[in-house]
Amino acid sequence: MNHPPEVNVLVVDDVAQNLLALEALLARPGIHVLKAGSGAEALELLLNHDVAMALLDVQMPEIDGFTLAELMRGAERTRHIPIIFLTAASQDQQRTFRGYEAGAVDFLYKPLEPHVLGSKVAVFVDLYVQRQRLQQQITEVQRLRKLNEMMTAVLTHDLRTPLMAIALSAEIVYRRGHDDAIQKAGQRIKASSSRMARTIDHLLNFSRIRTGIASISPKMADLGSVCAAVVTEIVEARPDVKVPVQCEGDLTGTFDTDRLSQVFANLIGTALEHAGDGVAVNVKLDGTHKERLNVHVSFPTVLSDDVQAELFRPILAGQGRDGVRSTLGAGLAIVDQGISAHGGSIVARSNATEGTVFEFLIPRSERPSH
């Protein structure tokens, strides 16, 4: 059976009998008492050991407890160690103030009450153990994140090869097809595989994001055409769905067409998934404003409170709370990233009056992101 590592508690007193007494009082599984007979000896121990807390006698020759505490506070390695002062002197207010100023968390007066001493030490030892566990968890999360990034990079690289084969095959079908239907099918496969390749690149970009927003490559384009291409692809793949698109005003602007294609694909796909069978998802593009372009994606179904609470969290696809497979978190997290990269914003509403509405806007003239 593996036992947890012992936690070090530093005890500093110039009287040897006091050190032995404190060691006996603190004796319990999981605690290792480091004994120092002087301030200099204590500093040497602190250089070589991690300490959960320190019990310092105030009155010692050469380096007294207050001076030792100030030296500990002046070093990065030891500044966060909790300090309890031990003193036989009366509770003098000025001395107490100096002790707290030196970094004490408490004072204990001799003769020591064993239960009080044990309880106070146990609190700081438990806090130290919890901090160590938390640090271990943070380290493990960072390790897994790096592993995930590496696997994502490998996956995106490996997917490009079969996608290229699909694109080349689609080109052959398109060029050698004997009728329009076959040629159109080849053209659609080629266009879809090309967009999938770009989506893979964006997935890699998305996985590397720490803070801020991802870079984009804006160019002059028509938002209506971008949306129409995505809707056409969705409807061809799923002939049973209904995605009517309404366009109003001038929809030209400067933006990254690939990123906004990804935004539309994820947003409309998420809407279709949660709207329900046979329920239309309505898309409205509004270009009547001079400085911005507005988009509404709506359907009459009302989302549950649990789903609404996790709308834009980057959750991987999996089983939802109701057992239904859901990609909501991942899809809308990517949507949010894409819109933020354009200097825009998105809001979501879901209630009995409106149903569910996703509304986003982007500046008509894109402001380059950094």
Buried (B, 14 or more C-beta within 10 A) or exposed (E): EEEEEEBBBBBBBBEEEBBBBBBEBBEEEEBBBBBBBBBEBBBEBBEEEEBBBBBBBBBBEEBBBBBBBBBBBEEEEBEEBBBBBBBEEEEEEEBBEBBBEBBBBBBBBEEBEEEEBBEBBBBBBEEBBEEBEEEEEEEEEEEEEEEEEEEBEEBBEEBBEEBEEBBEBBBEBBEEBEEEEEBBBBBBBBBBBBBBBBBBEBBBBBBEEEEEBBEBEBEEBBBBEBBBBBBBBBEEEEEEBBBEBEBEBBBBBBBBBBBBBBBBBBBBBBBBBBBEEEBBBBBBBBBEEEEBBBBBBBBBBBBEEEBBEBBBEBBEEEEBEEEEEBBBBBBBBBBBBBBBBBBBEBEBBBEEEEBBBBBBBBBBEBEEBE
